[in-house]
C-alpha cells in the first residue's frame, strides 16, 4: 500500500490537491487510482485520502 500526492496547494502540483495510491499483493497491482479530495483544509484532505485507501483495502479483503 502506497500513497503520494498533495494535501496543500503547491506550485509543483499547479496548486491542485490530489493523491495517487496503489495496493499490491504478491507483485500484482490490485488497485491504483487518483483521489481528488472534496475538502481543502490540509488535515481533512489527509483524512479523506487515508479513509479512501483504507476503504478500498477492506473491499479487497
Residue pairs with C-beta under 8 A, 6 or more apart in sequence:
1 21
1 22
1 23
1 24
1 53
1 57
2 21
2 22
3 19
3 20
3 21
3 22
3 49
3 53
4 19
4 20
4 21
5 13
5 17
5 18
5 19
5 20
5 35
5 49
6 12
6 13
6 16
6 17
6 18
6 19
7 17
7 19
7 37
7 42
7 45
7 46
7 49
8 17
8 42
8 45
9 15
9 16
9 17
17 36
17 37
17 40
17 45
18 34
18 35
18 36
18 37
19 34
19 35
19 37
19 49
20 32
20 33
20 34
20 35
21 31
21 32
21 33
21 35
21 49
21 52
21 53
21 56
22 29
22 31
22 32
23 29
23 30
23 31
23 32
23 53
23 56
23 57
23 60
24 30
25 60
30 60
31 56
31 60
33 56
35 48
35 49
35 52
35 53
37 44
37 45
37 48
37 49
38 48
39 45
39 47
39 48
